[in-house]
Amino acid sequence: MANNCYNWIMFSGDPDTLKEIKNKINSYNEYDYVAEWGNFITGNKHDHYESYGGRWFEFSIDDDEDDLVIQGDSAWTPMIGLVMEICEAYAVKGIIEYEESGNDFGGMISFDTDGCTIEEVNMSYGEWRYRNDPEEYFQYDLLEYVGDYDDYDSMVGDYNFLSDEHKKELKHEFTRQIS
């Protein structure tokens, strides 16, 4: 079974170009393979899905006049190659944020209208979730693992990205649970 990698993708550019991209992206179900679909969208000739990202991509599309947003799950890896090649093929800007808990990664890459990387951030899944929503991650993800640790130092070592305030709260919760 594949590990689902969550993707959040946004393209910005000329409204007519975004509409064309949306129409091509919506053709996903007409293709048996991600490589064929990606080639249709970008005009490239890749033989393997890895050129575009995951083996499959289940997504939804939201758009307005200025942006095209695609979000959904792909198999194992984010759809980075697809975003980069769409930016290059259509001279639009793109950004992809992604996270995958099973393989412990998360990050973001933004591309310019030539498909060149503007910014790239890669980190563990936990750190990515914490960076994007510290309170939610701390309260609903992290605190459930306190009981899995024998000592506070090893736990805080695994979560060294926490703020000092959250480290204090974590120590309090750890002490409470072991007593």
C-alpha positions as CSV (number, residue, x, y, z in Angstrom):
1,M,0.0,0.0,0.0
2,A,1.3,3.4,-0.9
3,N,2.0,6.2,1.6
4,N,-0.2,9.1,0.7
5,C,1.7,12.3,0.1
6,Y,-0.5,15.4,0.6
7,N,0.1,18.1,-2.1
8,W,-1.1,21.7,-2.1
9,I,-0.2,23.4,-5.4
10,M,-0.9,26.9,-6.6
11,F,-0.2,28.4,-10.0
12,S,-0.5,32.1,-10.7
13,G,-0.4,33.9,-14.0
14,D,-2.5,34.9,-17.0
15,P,-6.2,33.9,-16.4
16,D,-6.5,32.4,-19.9
17,T,-3.4,30.4,-19.4
18,L,-4.6,29.1,-16.0
19,K,-7.9,28.1,-17.6
20,E,-6.0,26.1,-20.2
21,I,-3.9,24.4,-17.5
22,K,-7.0,23.6,-15.5
23,N,-8.7,22.0,-18.6
24,K,-5.7,19.8,-19.2
25,I,-5.3,18.8,-15.6
26,N,-9.0,17.8,-15.5
27,S,-8.2,15.2,-18.2
28,Y,-6.5,13.0,-15.6
29,N,-9.1,10.2,-15.8
30,E,-8.6,9.9,-19.6
31,Y,-5.1,8.5,-19.1
32,D,-3.9,5.2,-17.7
33,Y,-0.5,6.5,-16.5
34,V,0.7,9.7,-14.8
35,A,3.5,10.0,-17.4
36,E,1.0,10.1,-20.3
37,W,-1.1,12.6,-18.5
38,G,1.8,14.8,-17.5
39,N,3.1,14.6,-21.1
40,F,-0.3,15.8,-22.4
41,I,-0.2,18.7,-20.0
42,T,3.4,19.8,-20.5
43,G,4.1,18.7,-24.1
44,N,7.0,16.6,-22.9
45,K,7.9,13.0,-23.6
46,H,8.7,11.3,-20.3
47,D,8.4,7.5,-20.1
48,H,8.0,7.2,-16.3
49,Y,5.7,8.7,-13.7
50,E,8.7,9.6,-11.5
51,S,9.4,12.5,-13.8
52,Y,6.2,14.2,-12.5
53,G,6.0,12.9,-9.0
54,G,3.8,10.1,-7.6
55,R,2.5,7.0,-9.3
56,W,-1.1,8.4,-9.0
57,F,-2.7,11.7,-8.0
58,E,-6.1,12.1,-6.5
59,F,-6.9,15.8,-6.4
60,S,-9.5,18.6,-6.5
61,I,-9.2,22.0,-8.2
62,D,-10.1,25.4,-6.9
63,D,-9.6,28.4,-9.0
64,D,-10.4,32.1,-9.2
65,E,-9.3,34.7,-11.7
66,D,-5.8,35.0,-10.3
67,D,-4.8,31.5,-9.1
68,L,-5.3,27.9,-9.8
69,V,-5.1,25.7,-6.7
70,I,-4.8,21.9,-6.8
71,Q,-4.8,19.8,-3.7
72,G,-4.8,16.1,-3.0
73,D,-2.8,13.0,-2.5
74,S,-0.1,11.3,-4.6
75,A,1.6,8.0,-4.1
76,W,4.9,8.2,-2.0
77,T,6.2,11.5,-3.3
78,P,5.0,15.0,-4.1
79,M,4.2,16.1,-7.6
80,I,7.2,18.5,-7.8
81,G,8.2,17.6,-11.4
82,L,4.7,18.2,-12.7
83,V,4.6,21.7,-11.0
84,M,8.1,22.6,-12.3
85,E,7.3,21.5,-15.9
86,I,3.9,23.3,-16.0
87,C,5.6,26.5,-14.8
88,E,8.2,26.1,-17.6
89,A,5.7,25.1,-20.3
90,Y,3.1,27.9,-19.6
91,A,5.3,30.7,-18.1
92,V,3.3,30.7,-14.8
93,K,4.6,30.8,-11.3
94,G,4.0,27.8,-9.1
95,I,4.4,26.7,-5.5
96,I,4.0,23.2,-4.0
97,E,3.7,22.4,-0.3
98,Y,3.7,18.7,0.6
99,E,3.8,16.4,3.6
100,E,4.0,12.7,4.1
101,S,4.0,11.2,7.6
102,G,4.9,7.7,6.8
103,N,8.3,8.6,5.2
104,D,8.6,11.6,7.6
105,F,9.1,14.5,5.2
106,G,7.4,17.8,4.4
107,G,8.4,21.0,2.6
108,M,7.8,23.6,0.0
109,I,9.2,24.6,-3.4
110,S,8.4,27.7,-5.4
111,F,9.1,28.1,-9.1
112,D,9.4,31.1,-11.4
113,T,7.9,31.3,-14.9
114,D,10.9,29.4,-16.3
115,G,10.4,26.4,-13.9
116,C,13.5,27.4,-11.9
117,T,13.5,27.0,-8.1
118,I,13.0,30.3,-6.2
119,E,12.9,28.8,-2.8
120,E,13.0,25.3,-1.3
121,V,12.4,24.1,2.2
122,N,12.7,20.4,3.3
123,M,12.4,19.0,6.8
124,S,10.8,16.2,8.8
125,Y,7.0,15.8,8.7
126,G,6.7,16.8,12.4
127,E,8.8,19.9,12.0
128,W,6.9,20.9,8.8
129,R,3.5,20.5,10.6
130,Y,4.8,22.4,13.6
131,R,6.2,25.2,11.4
132,N,2.8,25.6,9.7
133,D,0.5,25.4,12.8
134,P,2.5,25.1,16.0
135,E,-0.5,24.9,18.4
136,E,-2.4,22.3,16.4
137,Y,0.7,20.1,16.0
138,F,1.6,20.4,19.7
139,Q,-1.9,19.8,21.0
140,Y,-3.2,17.1,18.6
141,D,-0.1,15.4,17.2
142,L,2.8,15.6,19.6
143,L,1.2,15.2,23.0
144,E,-0.2,11.8,22.0
145,Y,3.4,10.4,21.8
146,V,4.5,11.5,25.3
147,G,3.8,8.1,26.7
148,D,6.1,6.4,24.1
149,Y,9.2,7.9,25.7
150,D,11.1,6.7,28.8
151,D,12.8,10.0,29.4
152,Y,12.2,13.6,28.7
153,D,15.7,14.3,27.2
154,S,15.3,11.7,24.4
155,M,11.8,13.1,23.6
156,V,12.8,16.7,23.5
157,G,15.9,15.6,21.4
158,D,13.5,14.2,18.8
159,Y,11.5,17.5,18.8
160,N,14.3,20.0,19.0
161,F,12.4,22.4,16.7
162,L,9.9,23.2,19.4
163,S,9.8,26.6,20.9
164,D,11.1,27.1,24.5
165,E,7.5,27.5,25.7
166,H,6.4,24.3,24.1
167,K,9.4,22.5,25.5
168,K,8.3,23.6,29.0
169,E,4.7,22.4,28.3
170,L,6.1,19.1,27.0
171,K,8.2,18.6,30.1
172,H,5.2,19.4,32.3
173,E,3.1,16.8,30.4
174,F,5.9,14.2,30.4
175,T,6.3,14.6,34.2
176,R,2.6,14.4,34.7
177,Q,2.2,11.2,32.7
178,I,5.1,9.3,34.3
179,S,4.1,10.1,37.9
